[in-house]
Amino acid sequence: MEAALIEHEALLLPEAQRALLADRLLQSLGTENEAVTAAWAAEADRRFAAWQQGEIKDVDGPEAVERIRRSL
């Protein structure tokens, strides 16, 4: 199957299915950088520890999205 035909068919998929397909295609490229992955893991650990110690507060998803939208 030609790439142009695959692209055409993929663009007809619902958004959620396109996102899943895009994620799978990106993962198949093998371009994951271990240093970047490790840095994100360390940052997540740091933020979780800060939350556990009460240094930062949690915000529910819809409120976080609304804050981001207001800031744009």
PyMOL Python script that loads the backbone (N, CA, C, O; Angstrom):
from pymol import cmd

cmd.read_pdbstr("""\
ATOM      1  N   MET A   1       0.846  -1.169   0.000  1.00  0.00           N
ATOM      2  CA  MET A   1       0.000   0.000   0.000  1.00  0.00           C
ATOM      3  C   MET A   1       0.894   1.235   0.000  1.00  0.00           C
ATOM      4  O   MET A   1       1.863   1.294   0.757  1.00  0.00           O
ATOM      5  N   GLU A   2       0.590   2.191  -0.814  1.00  0.00           N
ATOM      6  CA  GLU A   2       1.395   3.401  -0.914  1.00  0.00           C
ATOM      7  C   GLU A   2       1.177   4.311   0.286  1.00  0.00           C
ATOM      8  O   GLU A   2       0.096   4.337   0.875  1.00  0.00           O
ATOM      9  N   ALA A   3       2.216   5.054   0.636  1.00  0.00           N
ATOM     10  CA  ALA A   3       2.153   5.948   1.789  1.00  0.00           C
ATOM     11  C   ALA A   3       1.038   6.987   1.637  1.00  0.00           C
ATOM     12  O   ALA A   3       0.362   7.313   2.612  1.00  0.00           O
ATOM     13  N   ALA A   4       0.842   7.505   0.429  1.00  0.00           N
ATOM     14  CA  ALA A   4      -0.194   8.520   0.210  1.00  0.00           C
ATOM     15  C   ALA A   4      -1.581   7.955   0.502  1.00  0.00           C
ATOM     16  O   ALA A   4      -2.428   8.647   1.068  1.00  0.00           O
ATOM     17  N   LEU A   5      -1.814   6.709   0.119  1.00  0.00           N
ATOM     18  CA  LEU A   5      -3.108   6.079   0.382  1.00  0.00           C
ATOM     19  C   LEU A   5      -3.287   5.829   1.874  1.00  0.00           C
ATOM     20  O   LEU A   5      -4.364   6.051   2.427  1.00  0.00           O
ATOM     21  N   ILE A   6      -2.224   5.368   2.516  1.00  0.00           N
ATOM     22  CA  ILE A   6      -2.289   5.138   3.963  1.00  0.00           C
ATOM     23  C   ILE A   6      -2.564   6.461   4.685  1.00  0.00           C
ATOM     24  O   ILE A   6      -3.384   6.517   5.601  1.00  0.00           O
ATOM     25  N   GLU A   7      -1.879   7.514   4.268  1.00  0.00           N
ATOM     26  CA  GLU A   7      -2.095   8.830   4.883  1.00  0.00           C
ATOM     27  C   GLU A   7      -3.537   9.278   4.703  1.00  0.00           C
ATOM     28  O   GLU A   7      -4.170   9.747   5.649  1.00  0.00           O
ATOM     29  N   HIS A   8      -4.051   9.135   3.498  1.00  0.00           N
ATOM     30  CA  HIS A   8      -5.436   9.530   3.211  1.00  0.00           C
ATOM     31  C   HIS A   8      -6.408   8.781   4.125  1.00  0.00           C
ATOM     32  O   HIS A   8      -7.296   9.386   4.725  1.00  0.00           O
ATOM     33  N   GLU A   9      -6.236   7.476   4.226  1.00  0.00           N
ATOM     34  CA  GLU A   9      -7.125   6.658   5.057  1.00  0.00           C
ATOM     35  C   GLU A   9      -6.971   7.012   6.536  1.00  0.00           C
ATOM     36  O   GLU A   9      -7.958   7.062   7.270  1.00  0.00           O
ATOM     37  N   ALA A  10      -5.744   7.256   6.969  1.00  0.00           N
ATOM     38  CA  ALA A  10      -5.506   7.589   8.367  1.00  0.00           C
ATOM     39  C   ALA A  10      -6.179   8.904   8.742  1.00  0.00           C
ATOM     40  O   ALA A  10      -6.705   9.042   9.847  1.00  0.00           O
ATOM     41  N   LEU A  11      -6.163   9.858   7.835  1.00  0.00           N
ATOM     42  CA  LEU A  11      -6.778  11.151   8.115  1.00  0.00           C
ATOM     43  C   LEU A  11      -8.295  11.071   8.200  1.00  0.00           C
ATOM     44  O   LEU A  11      -8.932  12.007   8.682  1.00  0.00           O
ATOM     45  N   LEU A  12      -8.875   9.989   7.750  1.00  0.00           N
ATOM     46  CA  LEU A  12     -10.321   9.789   7.856  1.00  0.00           C
ATOM     47  C   LEU A  12     -10.724   9.226   9.223  1.00  0.00           C
ATOM     48  O   LEU A  12     -11.905   9.211   9.571  1.00  0.00           O
ATOM     49  N   LEU A  13      -9.736   8.763   9.993  1.00  0.00           N
ATOM     50  CA  LEU A  13     -10.025   8.191  11.307  1.00  0.00           C
ATOM     51  C   LEU A  13     -10.458   9.278  12.291  1.00  0.00           C
ATOM     52  O   LEU A  13     -10.097  10.444  12.127  1.00  0.00           O
ATOM     53  N   PRO A  14     -11.228   8.900  13.309  1.00  0.00           N
ATOM     54  CA  PRO A  14     -11.552   9.859  14.372  1.00  0.00           C
ATOM     55  C   PRO A  14     -10.274  10.329  15.066  1.00  0.00           C
ATOM     56  O   PRO A  14      -9.248   9.652  15.023  1.00  0.00           O
ATOM     57  N   GLU A  15     -10.349  11.480  15.696  1.00  0.00           N
ATOM     58  CA  GLU A  15      -9.165  12.102  16.302  1.00  0.00           C
ATOM     59  C   GLU A  15      -8.442  11.182  17.282  1.00  0.00           C
ATOM     60  O   GLU A  15      -7.215  11.091  17.248  1.00  0.00           O
ATOM     61  N   ALA A  16      -9.176  10.507  18.145  1.00  0.00           N
ATOM     62  CA  ALA A  16      -8.542   9.637  19.138  1.00  0.00           C
ATOM     63  C   ALA A  16      -7.775   8.508  18.467  1.00  0.00           C
ATOM     64  O   ALA A  16      -6.683   8.155  18.913  1.00  0.00           O
ATOM     65  N   GLN A  17      -8.320   7.945  17.418  1.00  0.00           N
ATOM     66  CA  GLN A  17      -7.631   6.864  16.713  1.00  0.00           C
ATOM     67  C   GLN A  17      -6.414   7.386  15.964  1.00  0.00           C
ATOM     68  O   GLN A  17      -5.400   6.694  15.872  1.00  0.00           O
ATOM     69  N   ARG A  18      -6.504   8.615  15.420  1.00  0.00           N
ATOM     70  CA  ARG A  18      -5.335   9.215  14.758  1.00  0.00           C
ATOM     71  C   ARG A  18      -4.212   9.454  15.760  1.00  0.00           C
ATOM     72  O   ARG A  18      -3.040   9.232  15.457  1.00  0.00           O
ATOM     73  N   ALA A  19      -4.583   9.913  16.966  1.00  0.00           N
ATOM     74  CA  ALA A  19      -3.576  10.155  17.999  1.00  0.00           C
ATOM     75  C   ALA A  19      -2.888   8.857  18.393  1.00  0.00           C
ATOM     76  O   ALA A  19      -1.666   8.820  18.544  1.00  0.00           O
ATOM     77  N   LEU A  20      -3.658   7.803  18.559  1.00  0.00           N
ATOM     78  CA  LEU A  20      -3.079   6.508  18.906  1.00  0.00           C
ATOM     79  C   LEU A  20      -2.158   6.018  17.798  1.00  0.00           C
ATOM     80  O   LEU A  20      -1.062   5.525  18.066  1.00  0.00           O
ATOM     81  N   LEU A  21      -2.602   6.152  16.562  1.00  0.00           N
ATOM     82  CA  LEU A  21      -1.780   5.738  15.425  1.00  0.00           C
ATOM     83  C   LEU A  21      -0.488   6.551  15.362  1.00  0.00           C
ATOM     84  O   LEU A  21       0.588   5.998  15.134  1.00  0.00           O
ATOM     85  N   ALA A  22      -0.597   7.861  15.564  1.00  0.00           N
ATOM     86  CA  ALA A  22       0.588   8.722  15.538  1.00  0.00           C
ATOM     87  C   ALA A  22       1.578   8.306  16.621  1.00  0.00           C
ATOM     88  O   ALA A  22       2.784   8.246  16.379  1.00  0.00           O
ATOM     89  N   ASP A  23       1.066   8.019  17.810  1.00  0.00           N
ATOM     90  CA  ASP A  23       1.927   7.580  18.905  1.00  0.00           C
ATOM     91  C   ASP A  23       2.636   6.282  18.553  1.00  0.00           C
ATOM     92  O   ASP A  23       3.836   6.144  18.792  1.00  0.00           O
ATOM     93  N   ARG A  24       1.916   5.349  17.998  1.00  0.00           N
ATOM     94  CA  ARG A  24       2.519   4.054  17.626  1.00  0.00           C
ATOM     95  C   ARG A  24       3.566   4.232  16.534  1.00  0.00           C
ATOM     96  O   ARG A  24       4.616   3.591  16.568  1.00  0.00           O
ATOM     97  N   LEU A  25       3.287   5.092  15.576  1.00  0.00           N
ATOM     98  CA  LEU A  25       4.252   5.323  14.504  1.00  0.00           C
ATOM     99  C   LEU A  25       5.522   5.968  15.056  1.00  0.00           C
ATOM    100  O   LEU A  25       6.629   5.577  14.686  1.00  0.00           O
ATOM    101  N   LEU A  26       5.365   6.960  15.943  1.00  0.00           N
ATOM    102  CA  LEU A  26       6.541   7.598  16.531  1.00  0.00           C
ATOM    103  C   LEU A  26       7.360   6.607  17.344  1.00  0.00           C
ATOM    104  O   LEU A  26       8.590   6.627  17.289  1.00  0.00           O
ATOM    105  N   GLN A  27       6.690   5.742  18.100  1.00  0.00           N
ATOM    106  CA  GLN A  27       7.411   4.737  18.879  1.00  0.00           C
ATOM    107  C   GLN A  27       8.170   3.775  17.976  1.00  0.00           C
ATOM    108  O   GLN A  27       9.227   3.270  18.354  1.00  0.00           O
ATOM    109  N   SER A  28       7.637   3.521  16.789  1.00  0.00           N
ATOM    110  CA  SER A  28       8.276   2.577  15.877  1.00  0.00           C
ATOM    111  C   SER A  28       9.562   3.128  15.277  1.00  0.00           C
ATOM    112  O   SER A  28      10.364   2.372  14.729  1.00  0.00           O
ATOM    113  N   LEU A  29       9.765   4.436  15.375  1.00  0.00           N
ATOM    114  CA  LEU A  29      10.965   5.038  14.789  1.00  0.00           C
ATOM    115  C   LEU A  29      12.204   4.770  15.620  1.00  0.00           C
ATOM    116  O   LEU A  29      13.324   4.906  15.128  1.00  0.00           O
ATOM    117  N   GLY A  30      12.016   4.392  16.871  1.00  0.00           N
ATOM    118  CA  GLY A  30      13.154   4.086  17.720  1.00  0.00           C
ATOM    119  C   GLY A  30      14.012   5.289  18.024  1.00  0.00           C
ATOM    120  O   GLY A  30      15.214   5.157  18.253  1.00  0.00           O
ATOM    121  N   THR A  31      13.407   6.465  18.030  1.00  0.00           N
ATOM    122  CA  THR A  31      14.175   7.684  18.268  1.00  0.00           C
ATOM    123  C   THR A  31      14.118   8.132  19.720  1.00  0.00           C
ATOM    124  O   THR A  31      14.533   9.245  20.043  1.00  0.00           O
ATOM    125  N   GLU A  32      13.611   7.281  20.594  1.00  0.00           N
ATOM    126  CA  GLU A  32      13.520   7.663  21.997  1.00  0.00           C
ATOM    127  C   GLU A  32      14.927   7.872  22.550  1.00  0.00           C
ATOM    128  O   GLU A  32      15.794   7.005  22.439  1.00  0.00           O
ATOM    129  N   ASN A  33      15.122   9.006  23.129  1.00  0.00           N
ATOM    130  CA  ASN A  33      16.412   9.370  23.691  1.00  0.00           C
ATOM    131  C   ASN A  33      16.407   8.989  25.164  1.00  0.00           C
ATOM    132  O   ASN A  33      15.605   9.508  25.941  1.00  0.00           O
ATOM    133  N   GLU A  34      17.293   8.091  25.546  1.00  0.00           N
ATOM    134  CA  GLU A  34      17.329   7.615  26.930  1.00  0.00           C
ATOM    135  C   GLU A  34      17.626   8.738  27.910  1.00  0.00           C
ATOM    136  O   GLU A  34      17.104   8.730  29.024  1.00  0.00           O
ATOM    137  N   ALA A  35      18.443   9.692  27.525  1.00  0.00           N
ATOM    138  CA  ALA A  35      18.770  10.805  28.416  1.00  0.00           C
ATOM    139  C   ALA A  35      17.536  11.671  28.667  1.00  0.00           C
ATOM    140  O   ALA A  35      17.305  12.123  29.789  1.00  0.00           O
ATOM    141  N   VAL A  36      16.751  11.896  27.622  1.00  0.00           N
ATOM    142  CA  VAL A  36      15.532  12.690  27.772  1.00  0.00           C
ATOM    143  C   VAL A  36      14.529  11.949  28.644  1.00  0.00           C
ATOM    144  O   VAL A  36      13.904  12.545  29.521  1.00  0.00           O
ATOM    145  N   THR A  37      14.373  10.653  28.407  1.00  0.00           N
ATOM    146  CA  THR A  37      13.462   9.840  29.212  1.00  0.00           C
ATOM    147  C   THR A  37      13.889   9.861  30.673  1.00  0.00           C
ATOM    148  O   THR A  37      13.045   9.998  31.559  1.00  0.00           O
ATOM    149  N   ALA A  38      15.166   9.728  30.935  1.00  0.00           N
ATOM    150  CA  ALA A  38      15.672   9.750  32.303  1.00  0.00           C
ATOM    151  C   ALA A  38      15.450  11.118  32.946  1.00  0.00           C
ATOM    152  O   ALA A  38      15.117  11.205  34.128  1.00  0.00           O
ATOM    153  N   ALA A  39      15.635  12.178  32.174  1.00  0.00           N
ATOM    154  CA  ALA A  39      15.427  13.531  32.703  1.00  0.00           C
ATOM    155  C   ALA A  39      13.963  13.753  33.076  1.00  0.00           C
ATOM    156  O   ALA A  39      13.669  14.332  34.122  1.00  0.00           O
ATOM    157  N   TRP A  40      13.049  13.297  32.228  1.00  0.00           N
ATOM    158  CA  TRP A  40      11.619  13.438  32.532  1.00  0.00           C
ATOM    159  C   TRP A  40      11.247  12.608  33.753  1.00  0.00           C
ATOM    160  O   TRP A  40      10.452  13.055  34.579  1.00  0.00           O
ATOM    161  N   ALA A  41      11.803  11.419  33.881  1.00  0.00           N
ATOM    162  CA  ALA A  41      11.524  10.574  35.050  1.00  0.00           C
ATOM    163  C   ALA A  41      12.019  11.248  36.320  1.00  0.00           C
ATOM    164  O   ALA A  41      11.330  11.231  37.340  1.00  0.00           O
ATOM    165  N   ALA A  42      13.211  11.844  36.268  1.00  0.00           N
ATOM    166  CA  ALA A  42      13.766  12.541  37.431  1.00  0.00           C
ATOM    167  C   ALA A  42      12.898  13.745  37.795  1.00  0.00           C
ATOM    168  O   ALA A  42      12.659  14.006  38.974  1.00  0.00           O
ATOM    169  N   GLU A  43      12.430  14.474  36.788  1.00  0.00           N
ATOM    170  CA  GLU A  43      11.563  15.629  37.036  1.00  0.00           C
ATOM    171  C   GLU A  43      10.243  15.195  37.655  1.00  0.00           C
ATOM    172  O   GLU A  43       9.745  15.843  38.576  1.00  0.00           O
ATOM    173  N   ALA A  44       9.676  14.107  37.159  1.00  0.00           N
ATOM    174  CA  ALA A  44       8.430  13.583  37.734  1.00  0.00           C
ATOM    175  C   ALA A  44       8.644  13.176  39.189  1.00  0.00           C
ATOM    176  O   ALA A  44       7.803  13.461  40.042  1.00  0.00           O
ATOM    177  N   ASP A  45       9.751  12.520  39.475  1.00  0.00           N
ATOM    178  CA  ASP A  45      10.071  12.129  40.854  1.00  0.00           C
ATOM    179  C   ASP A  45      10.224  13.361  41.752  1.00  0.00           C
ATOM    180  O   ASP A  45       9.734  13.380  42.881  1.00  0.00           O
ATOM    181  N   ARG A  46      10.906  14.385  41.240  1.00  0.00           N
ATOM    182  CA  ARG A  46      11.115  15.609  42.008  1.00  0.00           C
ATOM    183  C   ARG A  46       9.778  16.272  42.329  1.00  0.00           C
ATOM    184  O   ARG A  46       9.546  16.688  43.464  1.00  0.00           O
ATOM    185  N   ARG A  47       8.898  16.370  41.328  1.00  0.00           N
ATOM    186  CA  ARG A  47       7.593  17.005  41.541  1.00  0.00           C
ATOM    187  C   ARG A  47       6.732  16.191  42.498  1.00  0.00           C
ATOM    188  O   ARG A  47       6.032  16.761  43.335  1.00  0.00           O
ATOM    189  N   PHE A  48       6.773  14.871  42.386  1.00  0.00           N
ATOM    190  CA  PHE A  48       5.996  14.020  43.281  1.00  0.00           C
ATOM    191  C   PHE A  48       6.463  14.181  44.718  1.00  0.00           C
ATOM    192  O   PHE A  48       5.646  14.276  45.634  1.00  0.00           O
ATOM    193  N   ALA A  49       7.781  14.211  44.918  1.00  0.00           N
ATOM    194  CA  ALA A  49       8.329  14.394  46.260  1.00  0.00           C
ATOM    195  C   ALA A  49       7.923  15.756  46.821  1.00  0.00           C
ATOM    196  O   ALA A  49       7.572  15.862  47.996  1.00  0.00           O
ATOM    197  N   ALA A  50       7.971  16.792  45.991  1.00  0.00           N
ATOM    198  CA  ALA A  50       7.563  18.132  46.432  1.00  0.00           C
ATOM    199  C   ALA A  50       6.088  18.139  46.821  1.00  0.00           C
ATOM    200  O   ALA A  50       5.708  18.772  47.807  1.00  0.00           O
ATOM    201  N   TRP A  51       5.265  17.447  46.060  1.00  0.00           N
ATOM    202  CA  TRP A  51       3.838  17.348  46.394  1.00  0.00           C
ATOM    203  C   TRP A  51       3.638  16.612  47.713  1.00  0.00           C
ATOM    204  O   TRP A  51       2.849  17.042  48.555  1.00  0.00           O
ATOM    205  N   GLN A  52       4.359  15.494  47.895  1.00  0.00           N
ATOM    206  CA  GLN A  52       4.230  14.722  49.130  1.00  0.00           C
ATOM    207  C   GLN A  52       4.635  15.548  50.352  1.00  0.00           C
ATOM    208  O   GLN A  52       4.064  15.376  51.428  1.00  0.00           O
ATOM    209  N   GLN A  53       5.599  16.429  50.200  1.00  0.00           N
ATOM    210  CA  GLN A  53       6.089  17.242  51.313  1.00  0.00           C
ATOM    211  C   GLN A  53       5.277  18.522  51.494  1.00  0.00           C
ATOM    212  O   GLN A  53       5.575  19.337  52.368  1.00  0.00           O
ATOM    213  N   GLY A  54       4.253  18.691  50.664  1.00  0.00           N
ATOM    214  CA  GLY A  54       3.399  19.867  50.787  1.00  0.00           C
ATOM    215  C   GLY A  54       3.985  21.129  50.198  1.00  0.00           C
ATOM    216  O   GLY A  54       3.481  22.222  50.453  1.00  0.00           O
ATOM    217  N   GLU A  55       5.041  20.998  49.416  1.00  0.00           N
ATOM    218  CA  GLU A  55       5.681  22.167  48.810  1.00  0.00           C
ATOM    219  C   GLU A  55       4.881  22.700  47.621  1.00  0.00           C
ATOM    220  O   GLU A  55       4.938  23.888  47.302  1.00  0.00           O
ATOM    221  N   ILE A  56       4.150  21.825  46.983  1.00  0.00           N
ATOM    222  CA  ILE A  56       3.287  22.227  45.874  1.00  0.00           C
ATOM    223  C   ILE A  56       1.922  21.578  46.074  1.00  0.00           C
ATOM    224  O   ILE A  56       1.799  20.533  46.713  1.00  0.00           O
ATOM    225  N   LYS A  57       0.895  22.226  45.509  1.00  0.00           N
ATOM    226  CA  LYS A  57      -0.462  21.698  45.634  1.00  0.00           C
ATOM    227  C   LYS A  57      -0.872  21.048  44.321  1.00  0.00           C
ATOM    228  O   LYS A  57      -0.376  21.386  43.246  1.00  0.00           O
ATOM    229  N   ASP A  58      -1.797  20.100  44.450  1.00  0.00           N
ATOM    230  CA  ASP A  58      -2.320  19.465  43.250  1.00  0.00           C
ATOM    231  C   ASP A  58      -3.487  20.289  42.694  1.00  0.00           C
ATOM    232  O   ASP A  58      -4.156  21.024  43.420  1.00  0.00           O
ATOM    233  N   VAL A  59      -3.704  20.142  41.393  1.00  0.00           N
ATOM    234  CA  VAL A  59      -4.798  20.816  40.700  1.00  0.00           C
ATOM    235  C   VAL A  59      -5.476  19.765  39.838  1.00  0.00           C
ATOM    236  O   VAL A  59      -4.804  19.005  39.141  1.00  0.00           O
ATOM    237  N   ASP A  60      -6.819  19.715  39.881  1.00  0.00           N
ATOM    238  CA  ASP A  60      -7.496  18.710  39.057  1.00  0.00           C
ATOM    239  C   ASP A  60      -7.386  19.081  37.577  1.00  0.00           C
ATOM    240  O   ASP A  60      -7.153  20.237  37.225  1.00  0.00           O
ATOM    241  N   GLY A  61      -7.559  18.084  36.732  1.00  0.00           N
ATOM    242  CA  GLY A  61      -7.360  18.245  35.292  1.00  0.00           C
ATOM    243  C   GLY A  61      -8.123  19.394  34.664  1.00  0.00           C
ATOM    244  O   GLY A  61      -7.512  20.246  34.020  1.00  0.00           O
ATOM    245  N   PRO A  62      -9.463  19.448  34.833  1.00  0.00           N
ATOM    246  CA  PRO A  62     -10.220  20.533  34.203  1.00  0.00           C
ATOM    247  C   PRO A  62      -9.759  21.921  34.658  1.00  0.00           C
ATOM    248  O   PRO A  62      -9.716  22.855  33.857  1.00  0.00           O
ATOM    249  N   GLU A  63      -9.417  22.057  35.938  1.00  0.00           N
ATOM    250  CA  GLU A  63      -8.936  23.349  36.419  1.00  0.00           C
ATOM    251  C   GLU A  63      -7.589  23.689  35.791  1.00  0.00           C
ATOM    252  O   GLU A  63      -7.347  24.841  35.430  1.00  0.00           O
ATOM    253  N   ALA A  64      -6.720  22.707  35.659  1.00  0.00           N
ATOM    254  CA  ALA A  64      -5.412  22.940  35.042  1.00  0.00           C
ATOM    255  C   ALA A  64      -5.569  23.387  33.597  1.00  0.00           C
ATOM    256  O   ALA A  64      -4.896  24.319  33.158  1.00  0.00           O
ATOM    257  N   VAL A  65      -6.449  22.732  32.860  1.00  0.00           N
ATOM    258  CA  VAL A  65      -6.682  23.102  31.457  1.00  0.00           C
ATOM    259  C   VAL A  65      -7.221  24.525  31.377  1.00  0.00           C
ATOM    260  O   VAL A  65      -6.802  25.299  30.517  1.00  0.00           O
ATOM    261  N   GLU A  66      -8.147  24.872  32.268  1.00  0.00           N
ATOM    262  CA  GLU A  66      -8.712  26.221  32.269  1.00  0.00           C
ATOM    263  C   GLU A  66      -7.639  27.265  32.567  1.00  0.00           C
ATOM    264  O   GLU A  66      -7.624  28.330  31.949  1.00  0.00           O
ATOM    265  N   ARG A  67      -6.751  26.972  33.497  1.00  0.00           N
ATOM    266  CA  ARG A  67      -5.660  27.902  33.803  1.00  0.00           C
ATOM    267  C   ARG A  67      -4.762  28.108  32.593  1.00  0.00           C
ATOM    268  O   ARG A  67      -4.350  29.230  32.299  1.00  0.00           O
ATOM    269  N   ILE A  68      -4.464  27.028  31.902  1.00  0.00           N
ATOM    270  CA  ILE A  68      -3.614  27.118  30.710  1.00  0.00           C
ATOM    271  C   ILE A  68      -4.303  27.946  29.639  1.00  0.00           C
ATOM    272  O   ILE A  68      -3.679  28.805  29.015  1.00  0.00           O
ATOM    273  N   ARG A  69      -5.584  27.690  29.424  1.00  0.00           N
ATOM    274  CA  ARG A  69      -6.323  28.449  28.401  1.00  0.00           C
ATOM    275  C   ARG A  69      -6.335  29.943  28.730  1.00  0.00           C
ATOM    276  O   ARG A  69      -6.168  30.776  27.840  1.00  0.00           O
ATOM    277  N   ARG A  70      -6.532  30.281  30.008  1.00  0.00           N
ATOM    278  CA  ARG A  70      -6.559  31.700  30.402  1.00  0.00           C
ATOM    279  C   ARG A  70      -5.198  32.359  30.185  1.00  0.00           C
ATOM    280  O   ARG A  70      -5.116  33.554  29.900  1.00  0.00           O
ATOM    281  N   SER A  71      -4.139  31.575  30.322  1.00  0.00           N
ATOM    282  CA  SER A  71      -2.805  32.150  30.188  1.00  0.00           C
ATOM    283  C   SER A  71      -2.390  32.370  28.736  1.00  0.00           C
ATOM    284  O   SER A  71      -1.421  33.079  28.464  1.00  0.00           O
ATOM    285  N   LEU A  72      -3.117  31.768  27.815  1.00  0.00           N
ATOM    286  CA  LEU A  72      -2.738  31.904  26.396  1.00  0.00           C
ATOM    287  C   LEU A  72      -3.251  33.150  25.770  1.00  0.00           C
ATOM    288  O   LEU A  72      -3.009  33.392  24.588  1.00  0.00           O
TER     289      LEU A  72
END
""", "prot")
cmd.dss("prot")
cmd.show_as("cartoon", "prot")
cmd.util.cbc("prot")
cmd.orient("prot")
